[in-house]
Amino acid sequence: MTITLASGKKQVISVTVQKTTVRTTKITGLKSSVTVARNKKLTLKPVISPITSQEKVTYSSSNKKIATVSSSGVITGKKKGTAYITVKSGKIRKKVKVVVK
């Protein structure tokens, strides 16, 4: 690449662009415990840092008979009891206790 200074002097420089993945460093914005009624829904809204992270967010339930969770973080209470929803992005995980009443 050639750059021209305001004085008119030209300089050739080399730029190397390296492809890297922006990794998740933390997940915030989640309560440690939530309550949902049977057959009702509640949406988790995690905040992923840095905002430029390229790692997708996934959700899983420890007990799908008690509570399920969609790929977009919508929890549905199935029957009375307690389950844990794991929110994961890259190597970072957070657990949310879900009590279904």
C-alpha positions in Angstrom: 0.0 0.0 0.0 1.3 3.4 -0.8 0.4 6.4 1.3 1.0 10.0 0.5 1.7 12.5 3.3 0.4 16.1 3.3 3.9 17.2 2.2 3.6 15.1 -0.9 6.1 12.5 0.2 5.1 8.9 -0.6 5.7 5.9 1.5 5.1 2.2 0.8 3.8 0.2 3.8 2.8 -3.4 4.2 -0.4 -4.4 6.1 -1.1 -8.0 7.2 -4.6 -8.8 8.2 -5.0 -11.9 10.4 -8.4 -13.6 10.7 -9.3 -14.2 14.4 -12.5 -15.1 16.1 -13.8 -12.6 18.7 -14.4 -14.8 21.8 -17.0 -14.3 24.5 -15.4 -13.2 27.8 -18.5 -13.0 30.0 -22.3 -13.4 30.1 -24.3 -11.0 32.3 -27.9 -9.8 32.6 -29.3 -13.1 34.0 -30.9 -13.7 37.3 -29.6 -16.6 39.3 -33.2 -17.9 39.8 -36.5 -17.3 38.1 -40.0 -18.6 38.6 -42.5 -19.5 35.9 -46.0 -20.9 36.0 -46.9 -24.2 34.4 -47.6 -23.7 30.7 -46.3 -20.1 30.8 -43.3 -18.6 29.1 -40.4 -16.5 30.1 -37.6 -15.1 27.9 -33.9 -15.1 29.0 -32.0 -12.0 27.7 -28.3 -12.6 28.3 -25.8 -9.8 27.6 -22.7 -11.2 25.8 -19.4 -9.4 26.2 -17.7 -8.2 24.2 -20.7 -7.1 22.0 -18.6 -8.1 19.0 -18.3 -11.7 20.1 -18.7 -14.1 17.1 -19.6 -17.1 19.3 -23.3 -18.1 19.2 -25.4 -18.4 22.3 -27.0 -21.8 23.1 -29.5 -22.9 25.8 -30.1 -26.3 27.4 -32.4 -27.6 30.2 -31.3 -30.0 32.9 -34.8 -31.5 33.0 -37.1 -31.1 30.0 -40.0 -32.6 31.9 -39.9 -29.6 34.2 -38.9 -26.8 31.9 -37.9 -26.5 28.2 -35.9 -23.8 26.6 -35.9 -22.8 22.9 -32.9 -21.8 20.8 -33.8 -18.2 21.3 -33.9 -18.5 25.2 -37.7 -18.8 25.7 -38.4 -21.0 28.8 -41.7 -22.9 29.0 -42.8 -24.3 32.4 -44.0 -27.9 31.9 -44.7 -29.2 35.4 -44.0 -28.3 39.0 -40.4 -28.7 40.1 -36.9 -27.2 39.6 -34.7 -27.3 36.5 -31.5 -25.5 35.5 -31.1 -23.7 32.2 -27.5 -23.4 31.0 -26.7 -20.4 28.8 -23.4 -21.0 26.9 -21.4 -18.9 24.5 -18.0 -20.3 23.6 -16.4 -21.5 26.7 -18.4 -19.3 29.0 -21.5 -20.8 30.8 -24.1 -19.4 33.2 -26.8 -21.4 35.0 -30.2 -20.1 35.8 -32.4 -22.0 38.4 -36.0 -22.3 37.1 -38.7 -23.0 39.6 -42.0 -24.1 37.9 -45.1 -23.6 40.1 
